[in-house]
Amino acid sequence: MNNKNLIKPSILPGFMELMPNEQLVFNSMLRTIQESYELFGFVPLDTPIIERAEVLLAKAGSEATKQTYRFKKGDTDQALRFDLTVPLARYVSQHFRDLIFPFRRYQIGKVYRGEKPQKGRFREFYQCDVDIIGKGNLDFVNDAEILAVTYFTFNRLGIGKFCIKLNNRKILSGFIEDLGIKEQVADVMRLIDKLEKVGKEVFIKELKNLNINSDQVEVLTNLLTIHEDASSTIKRLRELKIENNMFKDGVNELEEVVQYIKYLDIPETNWKIDLSVARGLDYYTGTVYETVLVDYPELGAVCSGGRYDNLAEYYTEEKLPGVGISLGLTRLFYQLNELNLIDKHSLTPTKVLLLPLTESLSETFGIATQLRLRSIPTEVYAHQASLTKKLEYSNKLGVEYAGIIGEKELKESSITLKNMKTGEQSNIKQKDLVTFLKTKLG
């Protein structure tokens, strides 16, 4: 017996690794998201996972900086990307002379954050981003279209009721300034971003820890708890008679975005104004979004984003405003899986498993090739085994059809197809096989 010390096979905390049946569902969700983005005319982009630290951290904010994986290689200070938005700003700044504006791109890829490992939080995870970048200016109709892409994507994912919560950070910033606590805007915004997670009592306590008096706390809390339809909320905001210019700009922008959303005919059951939506990242300047699953509010936001008018200013003198969202697919999948909302019955993409019973391997591989050429996922069981064992293997994989090819089938140029769900068997001529399977598989 070999007495060498074996290394325990394991992965680091905060990383997700799936079983094949789970990975198939994950990949299917990813394809649905990609197809949805492309149906709106967005083009794909793939930026490096590693960037110069000075590029990534130009306007990341203290929280993002603390969570960034950073290291030196030679004299170069490098970091793993913590989102896909900052690399986008760098990319557009670097290549803006060669791009067509408005530039509509999507990117799906892994990002890295050194968060404390806990249930449902990951250090490596997929983000699925879609953004529109303007040159000089970017009309607010784009903010509405980003919401429409979000609605369309979640509708196609078919994971239950969802609601896209909409706000404008200028409203919050202007309101906080009007309260007389201008120097604490950033701190208060970060607390607002955590309101739903920590609850009202903790939120109020934290505000008072910032030396904000009780009257100011009450006025701010009253604003954040307005829950009415979009038109009524905007009316309530105007009735506050606040003269702060940033506040007024935010209300005007929000009203314009709401009007465009109505043009896009998105059901009001799937979106609403929520004045407590702030978003934690410091680069958002206007519209902000958060998407939640209505029946599972405890999951928090599963898709978020907003407008960033100034993000590219660190890389270029060109004015390149943008707006977009990011869907955290890893976390969303994990949470749905924990709730047993993921159908994981299939262990393979194979739809047809061919089972040669005699010296028919050559013919069987030929049939498999023809099926694959017609986009029917096909596998050949090429190992020596009894028919019973081969059918057991088919059952375990969860394939839809097993194709039996024996002496009789070879003589007749046919194949015996067994529906593995119903047990029904059909003898099909090889020339009719593709048509039959296309009809049955859909």
Number of C-alpha atoms within 10 A of each C-alpha: 3 5 5 6 6 7 6 6 5 6 9 8 13 18 14 16 8 10 9 14 17 20 15 17 19 20 11 13 18 19 13 16 25 21 15 20 25 17 13 14 12 19 16 15 14 14 15 10 16 16 18 16 20 13 18 25 18 15 19 19 13 11 12 20 18 13 15 21 18 17 13 11 7 7 6 11 13 19 21 20 26 27 23 25 24 19 21 23 24 21 16 20 21 13 9 16 9 8 11 11 15 19 17 23 20 24 22 22 17 20 19 20 21 17 15 12 13 10 10 15 19 22 22 18 20 21 23 22 27 27 26 23 26 20 16 12 13 20 13 19 16 22 29 24 19 22 27 18 20 26 19 17 20 21 15 13 15 10 12 12 14 21 20 25 21 26 26 30 26 24 26 27 23 21 26 23 17 16 14 12 15 14 10 15 17 14 12 22 22 16 19 25 17 19 19 15 13 12 10 15 9 14 21 18 12 15 19 14 10 12 10 18 11 12 10 16 16 12 13 19 16 10 17 16 12 16 14 13 13 19 12 13 19 17 12 14 16 15 9 10 9 14 12 15 14 19 24 19 16 23 23 16 20 26 19 16 24 22 16 17 22 12 11 14 9 16 12 13 10 16 23 20 23 24 21 25 25 31 21 17 17 18 19 22 20 23 26 28 29 26 24 21 19 15 10 14 12 11 16 15 18 21 22 22 25 29 27 22 21 17 26 26 17 14 15 15 9 13 18 26 23 30 28 28 27 25 24 20 22 22 20 19 19 20 19 14 14 11 10 10 12 16 10 16 13 19 18 16 17 18 19 25 25 26 28 27 20 11 12 16 17 9 14 24 18 11 19 18 16 14 19 13 10 11 11 19 16 22 23 18 19 14 9 11 12 11 13 9 11 22 19 12 15 21 17 13 18 19 23 20 26 27 25 22 23 18 13 11 19 16 8 12 14 20 26 21 24 20 17 17 11 8 9 10 15 11 15 19 15 17 10 11 18 19 11 13 17 13 9 11 11 5
